[in-house]
Amino acid sequence: MNHCIDSGVKANLRMRFTCRVHGNDGKLICEQQVLNELVVDRGPSPYVTQLELYGDGSLLTVAQADGLIIATPTGSTAYSLSAGGSLVHPGVSAISVTPICPHTLSFRPILLPDGMFLKVKVPDTSRATAWASFDGKVRTELKKGFYVTIQASPFPFPTVTSSKTEYIDSVSRNLHWNVREQQKPFSSYLTPENQKRLERHDKSDMENFSSIQTTNEVHADSDNEEAFDINYSDDDGENEKEEEIEHERESSDEDFAFIPADSGTSTPMSSSYNNIDDRCCFAHPHARISLNQRF
């Protein structure tokens, strides 16, 4: 205590909510200060509740779920976290909206600015009433047409912190945030003798890899020298042209060898089909030739 008085302390202002319940005629029913969360759920009703969420007077979404959790950064580690909401640092000025068992795959938790004026309303088309809970203490029934307004309170809750990482340390200690057993390397399970063998094996592999890399570099240099060895002789060019002409001539001779005498235009007699074996026929670009038939 003397150290705190002499050196001072660091305080963190925790955001709170001012929640007001109104009837369908707009009349104020009750007002509550919330430090953790406001929960609007279906209560004892067996039906899925239908809730309209407004932000600054505009309709944001219509939730068909077991309820909605409107939480402060302080309450983000409580009911909202169990429902799949995100952790929010107390230094972040945000409002967390988390659905409770929504009947859709696309309704995910969302963070809204703390300056937004929120309203949760039970529409007249809802199958049943809803219930509002303030920090899990006071429960109020919301009939059809009733609504709850939520806004940041002008009176935050001051708390004393011992260090800058107190929140992270607390989350790690109490919630085991990102706590995982570190995997050990395979070598830690070997006996000292086998560890020495593994080290010698790794050392020999590195030496072999270095020698292979050096050999590849030498081959690459020689390939580059051959690639830039250009022969400007005209005789080689003429020889290449002659080889291309000869190749084209041979290919054309092969094609004409498969063309029948009548250029494949005549149709054989129907009786000749009996002497043709389909297994001896094959397709050709210019004609269909039967090995059993002579032209």
Secondary structure by P-SEA (a helix, b strand, c coil): ccccccbbbbbbbbbbbbbbbbcccccccbbbbbcccccccccccccbbbbbbbcccccccccccccccccccccccccccccbbbbbccccbbbbbbbcccccccbbbbbbcccbbbbbbbcccccbbbbbbccccbbbbbccccccccccccbbbbbbbcccaaaaaaaaaccccccccccccccccccaaaaaaaaaaaaaaaaaaaaaaaaaaaaaaaaaaaaacccccaaaaaaaaaaaaaaaaaaaaaaaaaccccccccccccccccccccccccccccbbbbccccc
